[in-house]
């Protein structure tokens, strides 16, 4: 189906090639998962498949590539449209009309399809992606996850032979991601559709892949093979596989079901028993907590710096926030979770003054001056002196020629003197990009540039909307360490995210939203430990509220080993 023969590619003005001497085949009907560090060339590889590279991006390409017997380099995106369906990392970049139903029909209209065929395909795509209820909505009113599903549906109306998706679940909540992946698997298995998909959140998709292509970047050759064989050789692995490698489990488990067999074996109940109670607790209604497993940071006890009271907000009659009330104290790390469209992004925009309450109040307190700002009356310029907001789409903050200029622009806007940004850029993994054009960077790199541009203003309250989008596991770990250090300095962090693994390792508290209302508000360990959908891989594996992360499991085992040694 796909053949790479010594393919190489260099972006315009780049001193080195992003792709070098790639030679491999993808079989018809295969489900190929492309993984690797952020910036390793995954998106570039995918863009070659429909001719976006080099037709849209320019640059120098060498070697040969064929897709279903056709040459994308010669034909370009228009010539490959009937063969390759492509879904970009930024779904909004694909939209050309305002209404969802019209967006799905747009490409079919360009092909001159019969109206009856068009209607049938649009209906099928709406049902396949579970977005029939959005058909009359403007794409501008959709959440990031809803936009992603609309973009996938628009591609699927063309019924391509090859479906290429660049991080299709990066903005989806766990349940929506599972629904999308189930749809892709069904298309792959029932129709024999070839699927090539890149993804950073491997815990969601690795079990569906026939093979994995690992792209290490930095000029090193890729690794292609069966999932267990590849994951056994690389260090960018999901928590389950990271734990399995640390404990010597073989063969590597790809699913929680497979992993629990090892847990059962170790507990001595391999033959049909059930796992022992996780941790004895004096209070049956509350999960026990192991002190040494609790993160070094503790929930804040200071006065609230954010107070939301009975907040309502609607978009064109659609109620996005419905009676939301919550307080956030200085130094807290709060995770806003919930399904796509539950109101997380809308709430963040209320806190920074980009949206104003239609009913209710939002009060922001500057912990330095103790001055209170009511977002109904305060100017945005006043609010951003206290609150920093990094949106889902980093492009909204990036409009200068270099990364360094982005940071300088923020300083000038806040009347701050010039400063050396080397340490900050190094911490965020951007040390080598100070003079790069931000929009040429990968989504994950742009996300970190946007974060850096906000942090230079030293906001007391930091709002993050899906900050791990486009980040690999190593970069997520670095971001988690950075955010915990910021919290330790007294910075308040409110983060909207679907990344349960980041929440498990960082957050003090989880606020779960549903249909614009606060459904649950409590300690992260308790909320995640009691959830089936928003639980971490390790929590699903052990079903123990004290064990949310790999580190917690290894720490417990180390204590147990030490205790056994003392008894010996």
Secondary structure, 3 states (H helix, E strand, C coil): CEEEEEEEEECCCCCCCCEEEEEEEECCCCEEEEECCCCCCHHHHHHHCCCHHHHCCCCEEEEEEEECCECHHHHHHHHHCCCEEEECCCHHHHCCCCEHHHHHHHHHHHCCCCHHHHHHHHHHHHHHCCCHHHCCCEHHHCCHHHHHHHHHHHHHCCCCCEEEEECCCCCCCHHHHHHHHHHHHHHHHHHCCEEEEECCCHHHHHHHCCEEEECCCCCCCCEEECHHHHHCCCCCCCHHHHHHHHHCCCCCCCCHHHHHHHHHHHCCCCCCCCCCCCCCCCCCCCCCCCHHHCCCCCCCCCCEEEEEEEEEEEECCEEEEEEEEEEEECCCEEEEEECCCCCHHHHHHHHCCCCCCCEEEEEEECCCCCCEEECCCCCHHHHCCCEEEECCCHHHHCCCCCHHHHHHHHHHHCCCCCCCCHHHHHHCCCHHHCCCCHHHCCHHHHHHHHHHHHHCCCCCEEEEECCCCCCCHHHHHHHHHHHHHHHHCCCEEEEECCCHHHHHHHCCEEEEEECCEEEEEEEHHHHHHCCCCCCCHHHHHHCCCCCCCHHHHHHHHHHHHHHHHHHC
